[in-house]
């Protein structure tokens, strides 16, 4: 479809676009290229048709359109939806965007009735409505995807509630923890992420439709009707805000960014754990790749790409804010770029969640390697200090000093674990230490002792698993 084609019902007698009545010449080709967005925003065709159907139904109910025109518009939009789904719709860059493409095709199919669809609205409130509908749907899908990943992690945590591994600070062995406890930490992060996604959905669930270009419309429209029809909570109260605001998309991308960072942290764990140095885990063949030159390699490429996509999502969130920050009210064409970065971010996020779900569902863990690593670095030293405080009533700072001396003595003697240090060595440093402390210094005893709420003890892990199973409807 060409804007200069006289058979195009959307073209003016001078061959201009639908907005071309006051122009004497066609746009430059480069102007057309920078102005067109159909390659990006055609993804919103479902939302555009839904918004147009709701608008047409309202115009008909209020008597602004005749019943005949209203019925023709509804049928025409349904036919266009079928065309797009079938892949036969003639998208045209000359018509700039999805909104004008659909309107032009509607007019081509049903005649003048199609030209009346735009009564009482502008592309400004139309695109704002479509974009809000798209983001709302995408947020719901992202929330569901995170829910699926959380369920996988809970199941894995339950199966590994008492598997011991090193807990790290500064990537140095700190204290023994359980693998189940470690995995549940990510469940908590993703639960907060879901709350942010849901809050973003709620905050953006207001309808701009009827704001028109920026000032509202003189037609007796019913904005409550279109808002309700499209599933919004309410119409936006200010028409300027309705067409100008993109904070719903900014909030959505910021929520995605935080969650993508959490996904990236889990991905980094997988990269480390599957390395030959750690040997904590092994990815399935389905989630590993090979090397073109080194036949022995098993690379965690998907996990590495999740890390990279977190950077893309976060960059897009910042980019959108920088686009909006300098815009006076109301609409400016800068906002056309909001959709490309939003679509890309949601695509990257869904790929990332799906990849982490696939990896975490099929990953296998090496219990012996994790347990052995948990003994490195005298990881039960804090248990000795705690015993000195509880049993000998020693001030913690003094207990810290005594424990440090024991660790130094073990290092000098070449003893790897504190539970293997002879009692005589303990008593040389602190004579009041007795044999009862030795049993507390194994990694198993250490994790069992950490049974405060939120702690790593297996019984606490299983308590949290039970709670999360109910919350995530795993037992339904």
MOBEL-V759325 format. One record per helix or strand. SS is the DSSP state (alpha for helix, beta for strand). FROM is the first residue (numbers start at 0). TO is the last residue. Records with the same first field share a line. If there is no record, write none. Layout:
SS=FROM-TO ; FROM-TO
//
This chain:
alpha=19-21 ; 28-34 ; 37-60 ; 66-85 ; 92-94 ; 97-109 ; 111-117 ; 122-158 ; 178-202 ; 222-228 ; 238-243 ; 246-272 ; 284-286 ; 300-323 ; 332-361 ; 366-373 ; 380-391 ; 395-412 ; 417-419 ; 422-428 ; 434-440 ; 442-448 ; 457-470
beta=163-168 ; 171-177 ; 205-206 ; 233-234 ; 280-281 ; 288-288 ; 298-298 ; 363-364
//
